[in-house]
Amino acid sequence: MRNKDVKIVLCNGAFDPIHYGHFLHLDQARKMGDKLIVALTSDRSVTAEKGKGRPVFREMQRGTCLILVKGVDDVVVCDNLLAALKAIKPAILVKGKDYIGKIDKEHEDYCRENGIKIRFTDTDKYSSTALLHHYAT
């Protein structure tokens, strides 16, 4: 059950590897509420989405990096965003501005039905995948 006195903010992602853009995103997200929880995409789900060789860092390593980020209050590993929304019951879901108009309908419907606001940070987009490809060549 959601605590009405504490505004929980939820961010999600693979964070593989974590980079400057993630830090900016998490900092802005934290300012939108009282407690920031990061739903870290499981190794299994990262591999299914991004292919062989990913994640570069295992979920325990990625989670450790995230929990050390100033302002991150907790990290939970999940297979998908819907599971995280149901388990955490945040007041706010925060995504990067590149997700404006691209939120999965199932997630959008769940948030609307459960009083979860969807907000967007306005930081520049960085891509872990693009960074990995750039430095691999």
VENJO-V298920 format. One record per residue. N is the residue number from 0. RES is the residue in one letter. PHI is phi in radians with two decimals (999 if undefined). PSI is psi in whole degrees, 0 to 359 (none if undefined). NEAR is the number of other C-alpha atoms within 10 Angstrom. Layout:
N&RES&PHI&PSI&NEAR / N&RES&PHI&PSI&NEAR
//
This chain:
0&M&999&138&7 / 1&R&-1.26&134&11 / 2&N&-1.45&116&10 / 3&K&-1.16&338&8 / 4&D&-1.49&343&7 / 5&V&-2.08&118&12 / 6&K&-1.52&104&16 / 7&I&-1.51&131&23 / 8&V&-1.90&134&28 / 9&L&-2.05&129&29 / 10&C&-2.07&155&24 / 11&N&-2.47&159&22 / 12&G&2.83&176&18 / 13&A&-1.47&325&24 / 14&F&0.89&52&21 / 15&D&-2.30&97&22 / 16&P&-1.46&162&19 / 17&I&-1.23&143&17 / 18&H&-2.55&179&13 / 19&Y&-0.88&315&10 / 20&G&-1.07&322&16 / 21&H&-1.09&317&22 / 22&F&-1.06&317&16 / 23&L&-1.11&316&14 / 24&H&-1.05&312&21 / 25&L&-1.13&323&26 / 26&D&-1.11&314&18 / 27&Q&-1.13&318&18 / 28&A&-1.07&318&26 / 29&R&-1.03&326&21 / 30&K&-1.27&352&12 / 31&M&-1.54&355&18 / 32&G&-2.80&197&16 / 33&D&-1.72&332&13 / 34&K&-2.48&131&18 / 35&L&-1.90&121&25 / 36&I&-2.00&134&25 / 37&V&-1.88&124&25 / 38&A&-1.60&106&24 / 39&L&-1.53&126&26 / 40&T&-1.14&130&25 / 41&S&-1.09&157&22 / 42&D&-0.95&314&22 / 43&R&-0.99&316&14 / 44&S&-1.26&325&16 / 45&V&-1.11&315&24 / 46&T&-1.08&317&15 / 47&A&-1.10&323&12 / 48&E&-1.46&319&11 / 49&K&-1.87&348&12 / 50&G&1.72&181&10 / 51&K&-1.02&141&10 / 52&G&1.61&354&9 / 53&R&-2.11&144&19 / 54&P&-1.32&156&23 / 55&V&-1.23&317&16 / 56&F&-1.95&136&16 / 57&R&-1.14&160&15 / 58&E&-1.01&326&22 / 59&M&-1.14&320&13 / 60&Q&-1.18&315&12 / 61&R&-1.12&319&23 / 62&G&-1.13&321&23 / 63&T&-1.11&316&11 / 64&C&-1.03&315&14 / 65&L&-1.16&318&23 / 66&I&-1.19&340&16 / 67&L&-1.45&351&11 / 68&V&-1.31&128&13 / 69&K&-0.97&130&11 / 70&G&1.70&343&19 / 71&V&-1.46&120&19 / 72&D&-1.58&330&17 / 73&D&-2.79&154&15 / 74&V&-2.26&131&20 / 75&V&-2.18&139&17 / 76&V&-1.58&133&19 / 77&C&-2.53&157&22 / 78&D&-1.43&334&15 / 79&N&-2.75&162&16 / 80&L&-1.13&321&19 / 81&L&-1.06&318&16 / 82&A&-1.06&320&12 / 83&A&-1.15&317&22 / 84&L&-1.04&316&22 / 85&K&-1.17&322&12 / 86&A&-1.34&321&12 / 87&I&-1.61&328&18 / 88&K&0.92&59&20 / 89&P&-1.27&165&27 / 90&A&-1.45&329&23 / 91&I&-2.42&134&23 / 92&L&-1.81&127&24 / 93&V&-2.01&129&24 / 94&K&-2.18&165&21 / 95&G&-1.29&160&20 / 96&K&-1.08&340&16 / 97&D&-1.21&351&14 / 98&Y&-1.68&359&13 / 99&I&-1.06&125&12 / 100&G&1.35&4&7 / 101&K&-2.18&15&9 / 102&I&-1.23&131&13 / 103&D&-0.94&134&11 / 104&K&-0.99&320&9 / 105&E&-1.05&319&10 / 106&H&-1.23&317&15 / 107&E&-1.07&314&17 / 108&D&-1.09&316&12 / 109&Y&-1.07&315&14 / 110&C&-1.09&314&21 / 111&R&-1.07&314&12 / 112&E&-1.16&337&9 / 113&N&-1.99&15&14 / 114&G&1.20&26&12 / 115&I&-1.65&122&20 / 116&K&-1.39&143&14 / 117&I&-1.86&124&18 / 118&R&-2.20&161&17 / 119&F&-2.24&140&17 / 120&T&-1.46&162&19 / 121&D&-2.01&26&13 / 122&T&-1.33&158&17 / 123&D&-1.10&150&13 / 124&K&-1.49&130&13 / 125&Y&-2.15&151&12 / 126&S&-2.21&123&15 / 127&S&-1.04&316&17 / 128&T&-1.07&315&12 / 129&A&-1.11&320&10 / 130&L&-1.11&317&12 / 131&L&-1.10&318&13 / 132&H&-1.14&319&10 / 133&H&-1.06&314&9 / 134&Y&-1.44&349&7 / 135&A&-1.45&342&7 / 136&T&-1.71&none&5
//
